[in-house]
Amino acid sequence: MPTKQADPQTLVAKPATRHQSPGRIGDMEKIKIGDPDVVASRIALGTWAIGGWMWGGSDVPSALRTIEAAVDHGITMIDTAPVYGFGLAEEIVGRALAPNRRKRMLIATKCGLEWHGEKVR
């Protein structure tokens, strides 16, 4: 049975919902990801540099403040991975979200990495 291919010229994006942070001018667009209950900010915070590896080290207090500020401004998705600083970025994300912010967040990660000494395979 032939399938009908969508015409990219006729596709229309669904309107995004918005988040207003206290004390902030403007708002953050939100998008649904798959299930209707899964909503994420259109902008995610990437944490590769927060891990410090290949970036000259990590400034943990600054990294914590960066994550807290992102959440306070409506970011609800954080991208991290075990390879970012050999797990340091994930530890920092966990510490920043631990007090009471984790329930509001989506965390994107990767898997399938293996460490052999100081190298990732």
N, C-alpha and C positions, 0 to 999 in steps of 0.2 A: 504494500500500500504506500503510495507516495506521500511524503510529508510536505506540508506547506512551510516555506521559509519566510520569516518575518522580513519586511522591508524596513531597513534602518531609517529611511527617510520619513516613515510614518510613525515610528515609535516616539512616545512622549513619556518623559520621566514623571514619576509620581511626585506630587509635592512633598517636601520634607517637613517634618515637625520641627519646632524650634524650642530651645532651652534658654531661659533668661537667668543669668547669674546675678545674685544680689550685688549692687554697687557697680554694675558693669553696663556700659553702653553697648547696645546691639545684642545679638543672640546667636546661638549655635544651631546650625541645621542638624537634624537627626534623620536617619534613614532606617528602614526595616531591613533586616537581614534574614531571609528565609522565613522562619516562623514569625507570626505576627507579634509575638511577645518579645522578640529580640530586636531591640532598637539601639543603634549606635550613633555617635556623633559622626558627621561627614568627615571630620578631620580626626586622625589618630595621632597619638604621641609615639614616635619611634624611639627605642632605647639603645640602639647599637652603640652610640657614642657614650652613653651613660655607663656602659660596661667598662670603658676605659682601655680595653685591649686595642692596640694599634692607634690609640689616640693620646698616648702619653700618661695614662693613669686616669683614675676617676676621682672627682671631687664629690664625695658622698653627700655632704650637707647641701651643696648646690643641686645635686641630682634629686634629692628629696624635695627641695623647694620647687624645682621645676615640675615634678609630678603633681605636687599639691596644687600649684598654680594652674596647671592644665585642667585638673579635675574641677577646681573652683570656677574655671571659665567655661565649663560645659563639655570638656572632652570626656567621653565615656568609653573610649577604646584605646588600649595600650598594646603596642606591638613589641614583643620581646622574644628571646630565644636563649637556650642554654649556651650557645656559642658566644653570645655577647658578653665578653669579659669572663669567659669560662664560668658562667652562672652568676656573676656579680650583678648584672643588670636585673635578673629575675629576683635576686635577694633584695635589691634596692626597691624595686616595684612592690614587692611583698611588704617591706617595712613601711613604705609610704602609704599603702592602702590599708594596712592592718588596723589602725585605730577604729574606723567606722565607715570607710569609703568603699570597701570591696564589693558590697552588695550592688552598687550602682555601676560597676565597671564590667566591660568585656575585655578579655585578655587574649590576644592572638599570639600564638607561639609556633614553633617548628619542632619537629622530632626527627629521629633517625640519625642523630649525630653521635659519634663515638670519640672519646678522648683517648689518646695514646701518648702518655707523658704530657707534653705541652702542646701537642698537635691535635687538631680535629680531623677526623676522617669521615 
